[in-house]
């Protein structure tokens, strides 16, 4: 009984105020990760991996102008342009706009106060990899709060609105221009390091968004579908969904059982199915994120 009550409390949604506080905490935490990573890995190793941070790295190399100032000087006008030109997607949601503004201002602030940190490494390859991981971790945390740190993402949305190009192409163009500029300033080799960092950032954001806990989705087609269903329900203790299917050759109805299990339960499931119907057709595939009863909380 106590476990059920605890589980019920765990699953209760956050109040609106708690959600706002939670989201802003994520914006500040994620922005801090990005800023510290910038000073530890990217800036000292001249890795301009796209975005306003990459532009500030190039400007700092040429003029020694403080990167935080460059980021503020670009982020604030871009945010204002986003509010004026994008309308509903930015200003239409006061909360989203507030969180984006918070990230836009807070990230350069942390860059400024941590500017005297000693570089974590002088190896540009290590800096590209771990810098990409740190930036991806920070941005992933920010994105989980349904927010943004502004910068060239807003510029890409503006270009997308007025040119009709896809948002992905616009983001690629913005980051591509920064990387190309870094090749002109730092050399082609450092542009390649920047691309490695960009790739690592993207993969890390994906991991933060969907998590590390990959589950398995199993589809079972069997003539003994009822027996298999009962075996999965009672012995694996996982829910089973029965789908309607038809054989492509016979055109006969063939029910399909769908079940999502943890990775450590796949072997047990296959043994149960094989014991009931050795000729059953079993398909096992990755499920990158599963929300609901028995899996990740929503």
Secondary structure, DSSP 8 states (H G I E B T S, - for coil): -HHHHHHHHHHS---HHHHHHHHHHHHHHHHHHHHHHIIIIITTTT---SHHHHHHHHHHHHH---HHHHHHHHHHHHHHHHHHHHGGGTTT-HHHHHHHHHHHHHHHHHHHHTTT---S-S-HHHHHHHHHHHHHHHHHHHHHTT----THHHHHHHHHHHH---HHHHHHHHHHHHHHHHHHHH-HHHHHHHHHHHHHHHHHHHHHHH-S--EEEEEEE-TTHHHHHHHIIIII----EEE--B-TTT--B--EEEEEE-GGGHHHHHHHHHHH-TT-EEEEEEES--BSTTSB--
